[in-house]
Amino acid sequence: MQIIHSFKLILLVLALCSCSSCEKTIPDNSNGEEPELPKGDVTIYVTTNNRSQDFKKQAADFSSKSNMSPTTIKLNPAERFQTMDGFGAAITGSTAFNLMKMTKENRTKFLKETFSPTEGMGQSYVRISIGCSDFSLSEYSLCDTPGIENFGLTSEETDYVIPVLKEILAINPDLKIMGSPWTPPQWMKVNNLTDLQPFNSWTSGQLNPAYYDDYATYFVKWIQAMNQNGIKIYSVTPQNEPLNRGNSASLYMGWEEQFEFVQNHLVPQFKAASLSTKIYLFDHNYNYDNMADQNGYPMKIYDAGIDSEVVAGAAYHNYGGDKAELLKVQSRYPDRELVFTETSIGTWNDGRNLQVRLIDDMREVALGTVNNGCKAVIVWNLMLDTERGPNREGGCQTCYGAVDIDISDFSTITRNSHYYIIGHLSSVVKPGAVRIGTTGFSDPGFIHSAFENTDGTYAVVLLNSTSASKSITLDDGKQHFTYEVPANSVISYKWNK
């Protein structure tokens, strides 16, 4: 790192802070000591798609001058939308394995950077699999021996996932955890609901109605077992990608099956066990995999009269269709919640190219889903290795993680777009925040979301997808400040009212 002499540093600070409303940049850490953070009325994080600013923490001061700027975004806290639950990534078996390969010191440093509300990004919501996923160390369920009495956690949970979750909870005790199954035990599967023949495969098949009660018990036992290990489960989905027969671990579950299983088996057992865990339906693509009879999947279940105490809403992925589907669901069922639970980057979409992915993923995944009503945003694997693993045949062998760790040393980390888009939300938008309205400046190249946090702070996350910088003013009605937003960048702001 370049050494900055005292005189040059003074000149730099003077140049950067010659006016009360300009940004203040953290000086380079040239001697290995922690740099003194800039002080100002507004905390700012900046990432450019060329990494010239890499989640760089800065500050700005309110302006004492009258605001006449034509590029003003004015907050309207009277216009209120959804309450936010949080943002994060999946702690798959593969992710947990890679994290446990790190030294304790390096792992703690990374987890603090990612999850600490005070020392890091403050990511606050993770997704884990109930049994195996396509990013587990093997294919398994939690009850491979027939008979629900044979339920039990496996070494993947006890040696990898649970220890990692405990470390994260020590850093962020308010972490929310969602669980999703990729497949039930094989002995619960049949080839179809007409023949009802045994289907001894991890891939595809359907849930035998004769085992609906046992499978509901499976969920309850899993939630209770995790709780006994200090892991509280905030939410579940009944099936990951219920219309996808082709994943290495998968199950087909049409909307009518899901309605029957959830309404008459899962919900009653949750209530009987006094569980507070929320249920989110569907957990699949915007376009319902182009299956005409499954179109509007969660809405069909709502129409059928599903429980409203335990069944909170629906979860979506973005591997097919358009995020506008979220607005359609919200407009029809405004009292039902929406969460976004999975998206991937990989070789097919230039996943390690931040110049491409930062802008697209911020527009479509982060701000796109939030502005369309989602109260949580969760991406896929938090961490994979540089060989895109551990992965298994039949699963995704072309996926990257939100971060990738070098398999040669399990120390060197490359941060990809998904890490930044989640971090830019979680760093300033805290659980319990309410998305609020804005008026004023509008430009197709600029997308933003504004929030009011429970601690009395405002937060704005802004995307500039254009090739030119622009001076943007944020005004909350009492105070305002101006910031020069770099080209092709994401900016997060937070300030006290």
C-alpha positions as CSV (number, residue, x, y, z in Angstrom):
1,M,0.0,0.0,0.0
2,Q,1.3,3.4,-0.9
3,I,2.7,5.4,2.0
4,I,1.2,8.8,2.5
5,H,3.3,11.4,4.2
6,S,1.8,13.7,6.8
7,F,1.9,16.8,4.6
8,K,0.2,15.0,1.7
9,L,-2.4,13.6,4.0
10,I,-3.2,17.1,5.3
11,L,-3.5,18.4,1.7
12,L,-5.8,15.5,0.9
13,V,-8.1,16.1,3.8
14,L,-8.3,19.8,3.0
15,A,-9.1,19.1,-0.6
16,L,-11.8,16.6,0.3
17,C,-13.4,18.7,3.0
18,S,-13.3,22.2,1.6
19,C,-17.1,22.5,2.0
20,S,-19.6,21.4,4.6
21,S,-21.5,19.1,2.4
22,C,-18.8,17.2,0.6
23,E,-17.9,13.6,1.3
24,K,-15.0,12.7,3.7
25,T,-12.8,9.7,2.7
26,I,-11.1,7.3,5.1
27,P,-7.3,7.7,4.6
28,D,-5.3,4.7,3.6
29,N,-4.1,2.5,6.4
30,S,-0.4,2.9,5.5
31,N,1.2,1.7,8.8
32,G,-1.0,-1.3,9.6
33,E,-2.9,0.5,12.3
34,E,-6.7,1.1,12.1
35,P,-7.3,4.4,10.3
36,E,-9.3,7.0,12.1
37,L,-12.8,7.0,10.7
38,P,-14.2,10.2,9.3
39,K,-16.8,12.0,11.4
40,G,-19.9,13.5,9.9
41,D,-23.6,13.7,10.0
42,V,-24.1,11.0,7.4
43,T,-22.5,7.6,7.2
44,I,-21.9,6.5,3.6
45,Y,-20.7,3.2,1.9
46,V,-19.6,3.3,-1.7
47,T,-18.9,0.5,-4.2
48,T,-18.0,1.1,-7.8
49,N,-18.2,-1.7,-10.4
50,N,-14.5,-1.3,-11.2
51,R,-13.6,-1.7,-7.4
52,S,-11.9,1.8,-7.3
53,Q,-14.1,2.1,-4.2
54,D,-14.7,-1.2,-2.5
55,F,-17.5,-0.8,0.1
56,K,-15.6,2.3,1.2
57,K,-16.9,3.9,4.3
58,Q,-17.1,7.7,4.1
59,A,-19.0,10.5,5.7
60,A,-20.8,13.8,4.8
61,D,-22.2,16.8,6.7
62,F,-25.6,18.4,6.4
63,S,-25.6,21.6,4.4
64,S,-26.6,24.9,6.0
65,K,-27.6,26.4,2.7
66,S,-31.1,26.4,1.2
67,N,-31.7,23.4,-1.0
68,M,-32.5,24.4,-4.6
69,S,-31.0,21.4,-6.3
70,P,-33.0,19.9,-9.2
71,T,-31.5,16.5,-8.4
72,T,-33.0,16.2,-5.0
73,I,-34.6,13.0,-3.6
74,K,-36.9,14.1,-0.9
75,L,-38.0,11.5,1.7
76,N,-41.7,11.1,2.5
77,P,-41.9,9.1,5.8
78,A,-45.7,9.4,5.8
79,E,-45.9,7.1,2.8
80,R,-45.1,3.6,4.3
81,F,-44.7,0.2,2.8
82,Q,-43.4,-3.1,4.1
83,T,-41.4,-3.7,7.3
84,M,-38.0,-5.3,6.7
85,D,-36.9,-8.5,8.2
86,G,-33.4,-8.6,6.9
87,F,-30.8,-9.5,4.3
88,G,-28.3,-12.3,3.9
89,A,-27.2,-15.5,2.1
90,A,-27.5,-19.2,2.4
91,I,-25.3,-21.1,4.9
92,T,-25.3,-24.4,2.9
93,G,-23.3,-27.4,3.8
94,S,-20.7,-26.4,1.3
95,T,-20.5,-22.9,2.7
96,A,-20.1,-24.2,6.3
97,F,-17.5,-26.7,5.2
98,N,-15.4,-23.9,3.6
99,L,-15.8,-21.6,6.6
100,M,-14.6,-24.4,8.9
101,K,-11.5,-24.9,6.7
102,M,-10.4,-21.4,7.6
103,T,-8.4,-20.6,10.7
104,K,-10.5,-19.6,13.6
105,E,-8.9,-16.1,13.5
106,N,-9.7,-15.6,9.8
107,R,-13.2,-17.1,10.0
108,T,-14.1,-14.8,12.9
109,K,-12.7,-11.8,11.0
110,F,-14.8,-12.7,8.0
111,L,-18.0,-13.4,10.0
112,K,-17.7,-10.2,11.9
113,E,-17.2,-8.3,8.6
114,T,-20.3,-9.9,7.3
115,F,-22.7,-10.2,10.2
116,S,-21.7,-7.7,12.9
117,P,-24.2,-4.9,13.3
118,T,-21.5,-2.7,14.8
119,E,-18.2,-3.8,13.1
120,G,-19.4,-5.0,9.7
121,M,-22.2,-5.2,7.2
122,G,-24.8,-6.4,9.7
123,Q,-26.3,-9.2,7.5
124,S,-29.2,-10.5,9.4
125,Y,-31.1,-13.3,7.7
126,V,-29.7,-16.7,6.4
127,R,-31.2,-19.7,4.8
128,I,-30.2,-23.3,5.5
129,S,-31.4,-26.6,4.2
130,I,-33.5,-29.1,6.1
131,G,-31.5,-32.2,5.3
132,C,-29.3,-32.0,2.2
133,S,-29.4,-29.4,-0.6
134,D,-27.6,-29.4,-3.9
135,F,-24.7,-27.8,-2.0
136,S,-24.2,-30.4,0.7
137,L,-21.3,-32.8,1.3
138,S,-23.6,-35.8,0.5
139,E,-27.1,-36.7,-0.3
140,Y,-29.1,-37.4,2.8
141,S,-32.2,-36.7,4.8
142,L,-32.6,-36.5,8.6
143,C,-34.5,-39.8,8.7
144,D,-33.0,-42.2,6.2
145,T,-34.1,-45.3,8.1
146,P,-37.9,-45.7,7.6
147,G,-39.9,-44.6,10.6
148,I,-40.2,-41.1,11.9
149,E,-38.9,-42.3,15.2
150,N,-35.5,-42.6,13.5
151,F,-35.2,-38.9,12.9
152,G,-31.8,-37.4,13.9
153,L,-29.4,-34.6,12.9
154,T,-26.3,-35.7,10.9
155,S,-22.7,-34.8,11.0
156,E,-23.3,-32.1,8.3
157,E,-25.4,-30.3,10.9
158,T,-23.4,-31.1,14.0
159,D,-19.9,-30.7,12.6
160,Y,-20.4,-27.8,10.1
161,V,-23.7,-25.9,9.9
162,I,-24.5,-25.6,13.6
163,P,-21.0,-24.6,14.7
164,V,-21.0,-21.9,12.0
165,L,-24.5,-20.7,13.0
166,K,-23.4,-20.5,16.6
167,E,-20.4,-18.4,15.7
168,I,-22.6,-16.1,13.7
169,L,-25.2,-15.8,16.5
170,A,-22.4,-14.9,18.9
171,I,-21.7,-12.0,16.6
172,N,-25.3,-11.1,15.7
173,P,-27.8,-12.6,18.3
174,D,-30.7,-11.2,16.3
175,L,-29.9,-13.3,13.2
176,K,-33.0,-14.8,11.5
177,I,-32.8,-18.3,10.1
178,M,-35.0,-19.8,7.4
179,G,-35.1,-23.6,6.7
180,S,-36.0,-25.2,3.4
181,P,-36.0,-28.9,2.5
182,W,-34.8,-30.1,-1.0
183,T,-36.1,-33.6,-0.5
184,P,-37.9,-35.6,2.1
185,P,-36.6,-39.1,3.1
186,Q,-36.7,-41.4,0.1
187,W,-39.1,-43.8,1.9
188,M,-41.7,-41.0,1.9
189,K,-41.5,-40.6,-1.9
190,V,-43.6,-42.1,-4.7
191,N,-43.3,-42.0,-8.4
192,N,-46.7,-40.2,-8.8
193,L,-49.9,-39.7,-7.0
194,T,-51.8,-42.3,-9.1
195,D,-49.5,-45.3,-9.0
196,L,-48.1,-44.6,-5.6
197,Q,-45.1,-46.8,-6.3
198,P,-41.9,-46.4,-4.2
199,F,-39.5,-43.9,-5.6
200,N,-36.0,-44.5,-4.3
201,S,-34.2,-41.5,-5.7
202,W,-33.1,-38.2,-4.2
203,T,-34.1,-36.5,-7.5
204,S,-37.8,-35.8,-8.4
205,G,-40.7,-38.0,-7.1
206,Q,-43.6,-36.8,-5.0
207,L,-44.6,-36.9,-1.4
208,N,-46.7,-40.0,-0.5
209,P,-49.9,-38.6,1.0
210,A,-49.8,-41.5,3.5
211,Y,-46.8,-39.8,5.0
212,Y,-48.1,-36.2,5.2
213,D,-48.4,-36.5,9.0
214,D,-44.9,-38.0,9.4
215,Y,-43.4,-35.4,7.2
216,A,-45.0,-32.6,9.2
217,T,-43.6,-34.3,12.3
218,Y,-40.2,-34.2,10.5
219,F,-40.4,-30.4,10.3
220,V,-41.4,-30.1,14.0
221,K,-38.6,-32.5,15.1
222,W,-36.0,-30.5,13.0
223,I,-37.1,-27.1,14.5
224,Q,-37.0,-28.6,18.0
225,A,-33.6,-30.3,17.4
226,M,-32.1,-27.1,16.1
227,N,-33.6,-25.2,19.1
228,Q,-32.0,-27.6,21.5
229,N,-28.7,-26.8,19.8
230,G,-29.2,-23.1,20.4
231,I,-30.5,-22.4,16.9
232,K,-33.9,-20.7,16.7
233,I,-35.7,-21.2,13.4
234,Y,-37.6,-18.1,12.3
235,S,-39.2,-19.4,9.2
236,V,-39.5,-22.4,6.8
237,T,-40.7,-23.1,3.3
238,P,-42.4,-26.5,2.7
239,Q,-40.3,-27.3,-0.3
240,N,-37.4,-25.6,-2.2
241,E,-38.4,-25.2,-5.9
242,P,-41.4,-27.4,-5.8
243,L,-41.8,-27.3,-9.6
244,N,-38.2,-28.4,-10.3
245,R,-37.9,-32.1,-10.7
246,G,-34.3,-32.0,-12.0
247,N,-32.1,-30.9,-9.1
248,S,-29.8,-33.5,-7.5
249,A,-32.0,-33.4,-4.4
250,S,-35.6,-32.4,-5.3
251,L,-39.3,-33.1,-5.0
252,Y,-42.2,-32.2,-7.2
253,M,-45.1,-30.6,-5.1
254,G,-47.9,-29.0,-7.1
255,W,-50.0,-26.2,-5.4
256,E,-52.8,-28.6,-4.5
257,E,-50.4,-30.9,-2.8
258,Q,-48.8,-28.0,-0.9
259,F,-52.1,-26.7,0.2
260,E,-53.2,-30.1,1.5
261,F,-49.9,-30.8,3.3
262,V,-49.5,-27.3,4.8
263,Q,-53.2,-26.7,5.7
264,N,-54.1,-30.0,7.2
265,H,-50.8,-31.4,8.5
266,L,-48.0,-28.8,8.9
267,V,-50.0,-26.0,10.3
268,P,-51.8,-28.1,12.9
269,Q,-48.6,-29.7,14.1
270,F,-46.9,-26.3,14.4
271,K,-49.8,-25.1,16.5
272,A,-49.9,-28.3,18.6
273,A,-46.1,-27.9,19.3
274,S,-46.6,-24.1,20.1
275,L,-44.0,-23.2,17.4
276,S,-43.7,-19.5,16.4
277,T,-41.9,-20.4,13.2
278,K,-43.4,-18.7,10.1
279,I,-44.3,-20.7,6.9
280,Y,-43.7,-19.2,3.5
281,L,-45.3,-20.9,0.5
282,F,-43.9,-21.7,-2.9
283,D,-40.2,-20.8,-2.9
284,H,-39.7,-20.9,-6.6
285,N,-39.6,-18.8,-9.8
286,Y,-41.6,-15.8,-10.9
287,N,-42.9,-17.6,-14.0
288,Y,-43.9,-20.9,-12.2
289,D,-41.7,-22.7,-14.6
290,N,-44.2,-22.0,-17.4
291,M,-46.6,-24.6,-16.1
292,A,-50.1,-23.4,-16.9
293,D,-51.8,-25.4,-14.1
294,Q,-49.3,-24.0,-11.6
295,N,-49.5,-20.3,-12.6
296,G,-50.0,-18.1,-9.6
297,Y,-49.1,-21.0,-7.3
298,P,-49.3,-19.2,-3.9
299,M,-52.3,-17.2,-5.0
300,K,-54.1,-20.4,-5.7
301,I,-53.3,-21.6,-2.2
302,Y,-54.5,-18.3,-0.7
303,D,-57.7,-18.6,-2.8
304,A,-58.2,-22.1,-1.4
305,G,-58.3,-20.7,2.1
306,I,-54.9,-21.4,3.7
307,D,-54.3,-20.5,7.3
308,S,-53.3,-16.9,8.0
309,E,-51.8,-17.2,11.5
310,V,-48.8,-19.5,10.7
311,V,-48.6,-19.1,6.9
312,A,-47.1,-15.6,6.5
313,G,-46.8,-15.4,2.8
314,A,-44.8,-16.6,-0.2
315,A,-41.1,-16.8,-1.2
316,Y,-39.7,-16.3,-4.7
317,H,-36.6,-17.1,-6.8
318,N,-35.6,-15.3,-10.0
319,Y,-34.4,-18.2,-12.3
320,G,-37.4,-17.5,-14.6
321,G,-39.9,-14.7,-15.2
322,D,-39.9,-11.1,-14.1
323,K,-40.0,-9.5,-10.7
324,A,-43.2,-7.7,-11.7
325,E,-44.9,-10.9,-10.5
326,L,-44.2,-9.7,-7.0
327,L,-46.4,-6.6,-7.5
328,K,-49.1,-8.8,-8.9
329,V,-49.2,-11.0,-5.9
330,Q,-49.0,-8.0,-3.5
331,S,-51.8,-6.2,-5.2
332,R,-54.1,-9.2,-4.9
333,Y,-53.0,-10.2,-1.4
334,P,-51.6,-7.0,0.4
335,D,-51.8,-8.6,3.8
336,R,-49.5,-11.5,2.8
337,E,-45.8,-11.1,3.1
338,L,-43.3,-11.6,0.3
339,V,-39.6,-12.7,0.7
340,F,-37.0,-13.3,-1.9
341,T,-35.0,-16.4,-1.0
342,E,-32.6,-17.4,-3.8
343,T,-30.6,-16.2,-6.8
344,S,-27.3,-17.4,-8.2
345,I,-24.3,-16.1,-10.0
346,G,-22.1,-18.4,-12.1
347,T,-20.2,-19.1,-15.3
348,W,-23.4,-18.5,-17.3
349,N,-23.9,-14.9,-16.3
350,D,-20.3,-13.7,-15.9
351,G,-20.7,-14.1,-12.2
352,R,-17.2,-13.0,-11.1
353,N,-17.3,-9.9,-13.3
354,L,-18.2,-7.1,-10.9
355,Q,-18.4,-4.6,-13.8
356,V,-21.4,-6.5,-15.2
357,R,-23.0,-8.1,-12.1
358,L,-22.9,-5.3,-9.6
359,I,-25.3,-3.1,-11.6
360,D,-27.6,-5.9,-12.8
361,D,-27.9,-7.7,-9.5
362,M,-28.5,-4.4,-7.6
363,R,-31.2,-3.5,-10.1
364,E,-33.0,-6.9,-10.3
365,V,-32.3,-8.6,-7.0
366,A,-31.6,-6.1,-4.3
367,L,-33.5,-2.9,-5.0
368,G,-35.8,-4.6,-7.5
369,T,-37.3,-7.1,-5.0
370,V,-37.4,-4.6,-2.2
371,N,-39.2,-2.0,-4.3
372,N,-41.7,-4.7,-5.3
373,G,-42.7,-5.5,-1.8
374,C,-40.2,-8.1,-0.4
375,K,-39.3,-7.7,3.2
376,A,-36.2,-9.9,3.0
377,V,-33.6,-10.6,0.4
378,I,-31.5,-13.8,0.6
379,V,-29.0,-14.9,-2.0
380,W,-27.5,-18.4,-2.5
381,N,-24.2,-19.7,-1.1
382,L,-22.4,-17.3,1.1
383,M,-19.1,-18.9,0.4
384,L,-17.8,-21.4,-2.2
385,D,-14.3,-22.3,-3.0
386,T,-12.4,-21.2,-6.2
387,E,-13.4,-24.6,-7.8
388,R,-17.1,-23.7,-7.3
389,G,-17.4,-26.3,-4.5
390,P,-17.8,-28.5,-2.8
391,N,-20.4,-29.4,-5.3
392,R,-22.0,-32.7,-6.5
393,E,-22.9,-34.2,-9.8
394,G,-26.4,-33.3,-10.6
395,G,-26.3,-30.1,-8.7
396,C,-25.0,-26.7,-9.8
397,Q,-21.3,-27.1,-10.8
398,T,-21.1,-23.7,-12.4
399,C,-22.2,-21.5,-9.4
400,Y,-20.1,-19.0,-7.6
401,G,-20.6,-17.9,-4.1
402,A,-21.3,-14.4,-2.8
403,V,-17.7,-14.8,-1.9
404,D,-15.1,-17.3,-3.2
405,I,-12.3,-18.6,-1.0
406,D,-9.0,-19.8,-2.5
407,I,-8.9,-23.5,-2.2
408,S,-5.0,-23.4,-2.0
409,D,-5.0,-21.5,1.3
410,F,-8.6,-21.1,2.6
411,S,-7.6,-17.6,3.4
412,T,-7.8,-15.4,0.3
413,I,-11.3,-14.2,-0.4
414,T,-12.8,-12.7,-3.5
415,R,-16.0,-10.7,-2.9
416,N,-18.5,-11.0,-5.7
417,S,-21.6,-9.0,-6.6
418,H,-24.0,-10.8,-4.2
419,Y,-21.8,-9.9,-1.2
420,Y,-21.9,-6.2,-2.1
421,I,-25.6,-6.0,-2.9
422,I,-26.6,-7.6,0.3
423,G,-24.1,-5.6,2.3
424,H,-25.3,-2.3,0.9
425,L,-28.8,-3.1,2.1
426,S,-27.9,-4.6,5.5
427,S,-25.3,-2.0,6.4
428,V,-27.9,0.8,6.7
429,V,-31.3,-0.9,6.7
430,K,-31.9,-2.7,9.9
431,P,-34.5,-5.3,10.9
432,G,-37.7,-3.6,11.7
433,A,-37.1,-0.7,9.3
434,V,-40.0,0.5,7.2
435,R,-39.6,1.3,3.6
436,I,-40.9,4.8,2.9
437,G,-41.8,6.9,-0.1
438,T,-39.8,9.5,-1.9
439,T,-40.5,12.3,-4.4
440,G,-38.3,14.5,-6.6
441,F,-35.4,13.4,-8.8
442,S,-36.2,10.6,-11.2
443,D,-34.0,9.1,-13.9
444,P,-34.1,5.6,-15.4
445,G,-30.4,5.2,-14.7
446,F,-30.9,5.8,-10.9
447,I,-32.8,3.5,-8.7
448,H,-33.2,3.8,-5.0
449,S,-35.0,2.7,-1.8
450,A,-35.6,4.8,1.3
451,F,-36.2,3.5,4.9
452,E,-36.9,4.7,8.4
453,N,-35.1,2.5,11.0
454,T,-36.5,1.8,14.4
455,D,-33.6,3.7,16.1
456,G,-34.7,7.0,14.5
457,T,-32.3,7.0,11.6
458,Y,-33.1,7.3,7.9
459,A,-31.4,5.1,5.3
460,V,-31.2,5.3,1.5
461,V,-29.6,2.8,-0.9
462,L,-29.0,4.2,-4.4
463,L,-27.8,2.7,-7.7
464,N,-26.2,4.8,-10.4
465,S,-26.2,2.6,-13.4
466,T,-25.0,5.3,-15.8
467,S,-21.5,6.0,-17.0
468,A,-21.4,9.5,-15.5
469,S,-21.2,10.7,-12.0
470,K,-24.0,13.0,-10.7
471,S,-24.4,15.2,-7.7
472,I,-27.5,14.0,-5.8
473,T,-29.1,15.8,-2.8
474,L,-31.0,13.8,-0.2
475,D,-33.5,15.8,1.8
476,D,-35.6,14.5,4.8
477,G,-37.6,17.7,5.2
478,K,-35.5,19.1,8.0
479,Q,-32.0,18.6,6.8
480,H,-30.2,17.8,3.5
481,F,-26.8,17.0,2.1
482,T,-25.3,16.6,-1.3
483,Y,-23.0,13.8,-2.5
484,E,-21.3,13.3,-5.8
485,V,-22.4,9.8,-6.8
486,P,-19.7,8.0,-8.9
487,A,-20.5,6.4,-12.2
488,N,-21.6,2.7,-12.1
489,S,-21.8,2.6,-8.3
490,V,-23.9,1.6,-5.4
491,I,-24.2,4.0,-2.4
492,S,-25.7,3.5,1.0
493,Y,-26.5,6.4,3.4
494,K,-27.7,6.5,7.0
495,W,-28.2,9.5,9.2
496,N,-30.1,10.6,12.3
497,K,-33.4,12.5,11.9
